[in-house]
Amino acid sequence: MVALFCDWTLRRLREARKNPDRSVHSVFSVEPSDGYGYGDNVAELPGNGSGSDQSFHIANTCVRTAAKEFPDAAGIILAYAGHAPPPSFPLERNLIVQVTPYAFQQVPPEQFIAQWRKKTDRLALYDYWSIPDWTHDEPSFDFEGLTKKLRYWRANNIEAINAETSYGPGAIGLAQYIAGHAMWNLGGDERALIDEWFALAFGPARTPMQRMISRWGRAFRLTS
């Protein structure tokens, strides 16, 4: 089964390498299907038999296999759900772990990131920014704390971010505006960005709108 999965992964990487878009050449997914459903015959499973040891054993094997043909490529896998905790064994250098600190794991986010920093130098991050499934496109995202989060992630050597989010401008437009600027310049003034956005969006109505949307970002309550 492991060999079949790794062969499938390698074939997908070979196909990606034919694409003129070089952005798809360097990283390939070794993520299992979403959900749980791990093997339970612990004596025959890798490491301690946990969901993490099963998933990261397969990931390690696949990136070792791919490195023989594509030494410059890296695999990527989430630290998420049933395979959120670090495995019991070392990880391959060309495996990127994409942590999910703010959902689908069992410890505080800072502790979760710290655990994974001890395990590997190659960390990415997956986060949920006002996804419609949870917030129904309501304006409840904490945009004022976003830049602080981005700086914290950068200080912890997070090399890439994937944000699952919404197209709704009311729910996430301001946060996307801040993030789009701050990711280029984390030393910038986020208050100036916020003030600029409200001035451009609302003109003479900026003061009451900024007061209302800032309040919603801290504690949105939908009532009649």
C-alpha positions as CSV (number, residue, x, y, z in Angstrom):
1,M,0.0,0.0,0.0
2,V,2.8,2.4,0.9
3,A,4.6,1.6,-2.4
4,L,1.4,2.2,-4.4
5,F,0.8,5.6,-2.7
6,C,4.4,6.7,-3.3
7,D,4.3,5.6,-6.9
8,W,1.1,7.6,-7.4
9,T,2.7,10.6,-5.7
10,L,5.8,10.3,-7.9
11,R,3.7,10.1,-11.1
12,R,1.8,13.2,-10.1
13,L,5.2,15.0,-9.5
14,R,6.5,13.9,-12.9
15,E,3.4,15.3,-14.5
16,A,3.7,18.6,-12.6
17,R,7.2,19.0,-13.8
18,K,6.0,19.1,-17.4
19,N,3.9,22.2,-16.6
20,P,5.6,25.4,-17.7
21,D,4.4,27.0,-14.5
22,R,7.5,26.4,-12.3
23,S,5.6,27.2,-9.1
24,V,4.2,23.6,-9.2
25,H,7.6,22.0,-9.6
26,S,9.1,22.2,-6.1
27,V,6.4,21.0,-3.6
28,F,4.1,18.0,-3.8
29,S,1.5,16.8,-1.4
30,V,1.9,13.6,0.7
31,E,-1.3,14.3,2.7
32,P,-3.7,11.4,3.4
33,S,-7.3,11.8,2.7
34,D,-9.2,14.0,5.2
35,G,-10.6,12.4,8.3
36,Y,-9.5,9.6,10.6
37,G,-9.9,5.9,9.9
38,Y,-6.3,4.8,10.8
39,G,-5.2,1.2,11.1
40,D,-5.5,-0.3,14.6
41,N,-3.3,-3.4,14.5
42,V,-0.5,-1.6,16.4
43,A,2.0,-4.5,16.4
44,E,2.2,-4.4,12.6
45,L,2.2,-0.6,12.2
46,P,5.2,1.8,12.1
47,G,6.5,3.5,15.3
48,N,4.0,3.4,18.1
49,G,1.0,2.8,15.7
50,S,-0.5,6.3,16.2
51,G,-2.2,8.2,13.4
52,S,0.8,10.5,13.3
53,D,3.3,7.6,13.0
54,Q,1.2,6.0,10.3
55,S,0.9,9.2,8.2
56,F,4.4,10.5,8.7
57,H,5.9,7.1,8.0
58,I,4.2,7.1,4.6
59,A,5.2,10.7,4.0
60,N,8.9,10.0,4.9
61,T,8.9,7.0,2.6
62,C,7.4,9.1,-0.3
63,V,9.8,12.0,0.0
64,R,12.8,9.6,0.2
65,T,11.5,8.0,-3.0
66,A,11.0,11.3,-4.8
67,A,14.4,12.6,-3.8
68,K,16.2,10.0,-5.9
69,E,14.7,11.5,-9.0
70,F,13.9,15.1,-7.9
71,P,16.4,16.0,-5.1
72,D,15.3,19.7,-5.2
73,A,11.6,18.9,-4.5
74,A,9.9,18.7,-1.1
75,G,6.8,16.9,0.1
76,I,4.2,18.6,2.3
77,I,1.8,17.2,4.9
78,L,-0.5,18.7,7.4
79,A,-0.2,18.3,11.2
80,Y,-3.9,18.0,11.6
81,A,-6.7,15.9,13.1
82,G,-5.6,12.3,13.8
83,H,-2.1,13.1,12.7
84,A,-1.7,16.5,14.4
85,P,0.9,15.5,17.1
86,P,4.6,15.0,16.1
87,P,5.5,11.4,15.3
88,S,7.8,9.3,17.5
89,F,10.6,9.2,14.9
90,P,12.7,11.8,12.9
91,L,11.4,13.4,9.7
92,E,13.1,13.7,6.4
93,R,14.8,17.0,5.6
94,N,12.7,17.5,2.4
95,L,9.4,17.1,4.2
96,I,7.5,20.3,5.0
97,V,5.0,20.1,7.9
98,Q,2.0,22.4,7.6
99,V,0.7,22.9,11.2
100,T,-2.9,23.8,12.0
101,P,-2.5,25.5,15.4
102,Y,-6.0,27.0,15.6
103,A,-8.2,24.0,14.8
104,F,-8.3,20.2,14.7
105,Q,-5.6,19.6,17.4
106,Q,-5.6,19.3,21.2
107,V,-3.1,21.8,22.7
108,P,-2.8,25.6,22.8
109,P,-1.6,27.1,19.5
110,E,1.7,28.4,20.8
111,Q,2.5,25.1,22.5
112,F,1.5,23.2,19.3
113,I,3.9,25.3,17.2
114,A,6.7,24.9,19.8
115,Q,6.3,21.2,19.7
116,W,6.7,21.1,16.0
117,R,9.6,23.5,16.0
118,K,11.5,21.0,18.1
119,K,10.7,18.3,15.5
120,T,11.6,20.0,12.2
121,D,13.0,23.2,10.7
122,R,10.6,23.1,7.8
123,L,7.2,24.5,8.9
124,A,4.3,25.9,7.0
125,L,0.9,26.9,8.5
126,Y,-2.7,26.3,7.6
127,D,-5.3,28.6,9.1
128,Y,-9.0,29.3,8.9
129,W,-10.0,33.0,8.2
130,S,-13.7,33.4,8.6
131,I,-14.7,30.4,6.6
132,P,-18.4,30.4,5.6
133,D,-19.0,27.0,7.2
134,W,-18.3,28.4,10.7
135,T,-19.0,32.2,10.4
136,H,-21.6,32.3,7.7
137,D,-19.8,35.3,6.1
138,E,-20.6,37.5,9.1
139,P,-18.0,40.3,9.9
140,S,-16.6,38.6,13.0
141,F,-12.9,38.2,12.0
142,D,-10.3,39.8,14.4
143,F,-8.5,41.9,11.8
144,E,-6.8,44.0,14.5
145,G,-4.8,41.0,15.8
146,L,-3.8,39.7,12.4
147,T,-0.4,41.5,12.0
148,K,0.7,40.3,15.5
149,K,-0.1,36.8,14.4
150,L,1.9,37.1,11.2
151,R,4.9,38.5,13.1
152,Y,4.6,35.6,15.6
153,W,4.6,33.0,12.7
154,R,7.6,34.6,11.0
155,A,9.5,34.7,14.3
156,N,8.8,30.9,14.6
157,N,10.2,30.2,11.1
158,I,6.9,29.6,9.4
159,E,7.9,29.6,5.7
160,A,4.5,29.5,4.0
161,I,0.9,30.2,4.9
162,N,-2.3,28.8,3.4
163,A,-5.5,30.5,4.6
164,E,-8.8,28.9,4.0
165,T,-11.2,31.8,3.8
166,S,-14.1,33.5,2.0
167,Y,-14.8,35.7,-1.0
168,G,-17.1,37.9,1.2
169,P,-15.7,41.4,1.4
170,G,-17.7,42.2,4.5
171,A,-16.4,39.2,6.3
172,I,-12.8,39.2,5.3
173,G,-12.0,42.1,2.9
174,L,-10.3,44.3,5.5
175,A,-8.2,41.4,6.8
176,Q,-7.1,40.4,3.3
177,Y,-6.1,44.0,2.7
178,I,-4.0,44.1,5.8
179,A,-2.5,40.7,5.1
180,G,-1.7,41.5,1.5
181,H,0.4,44.5,2.6
182,A,1.8,43.1,5.8
183,M,3.1,39.9,4.2
184,W,5.4,42.1,2.1
185,N,6.4,44.3,5.0
186,L,5.9,43.1,8.5
187,G,7.7,46.1,9.8
188,G,4.9,48.4,8.5
189,D,2.3,50.3,10.5
190,E,-0.9,48.2,10.6
191,R,-2.9,51.0,12.1
192,A,-2.1,53.2,9.1
193,L,-3.3,50.4,6.8
194,I,-6.5,50.0,8.7
195,D,-7.2,53.8,8.6
196,E,-6.4,53.9,4.9
197,W,-8.9,51.0,4.2
198,F,-11.7,52.7,6.1
199,A,-11.0,56.0,4.4
200,L,-11.0,54.4,0.9
201,A,-14.1,52.2,1.7
202,F,-16.4,54.7,3.5
203,G,-15.1,58.2,3.0
204,P,-17.0,60.6,5.3
205,A,-18.7,57.7,7.0
206,R,-15.4,56.1,8.1
207,T,-15.6,57.0,11.8
208,P,-18.8,55.3,12.7
209,M,-18.1,52.4,10.3
210,Q,-14.7,51.9,11.8
211,R,-16.1,51.9,15.3
212,M,-18.8,49.4,14.4
213,I,-16.6,47.0,12.4
214,S,-13.9,47.1,15.1
215,R,-16.5,46.1,17.7
216,W,-17.8,43.3,15.4
217,G,-14.2,42.0,15.0
218,R,-14.0,41.6,18.8
219,A,-17.5,40.2,19.4
220,F,-20.0,40.0,16.6
221,R,-23.5,39.2,17.7
222,L,-26.3,38.8,15.2
223,T,-29.7,39.9,16.6
224,S,-32.9,41.2,15.1
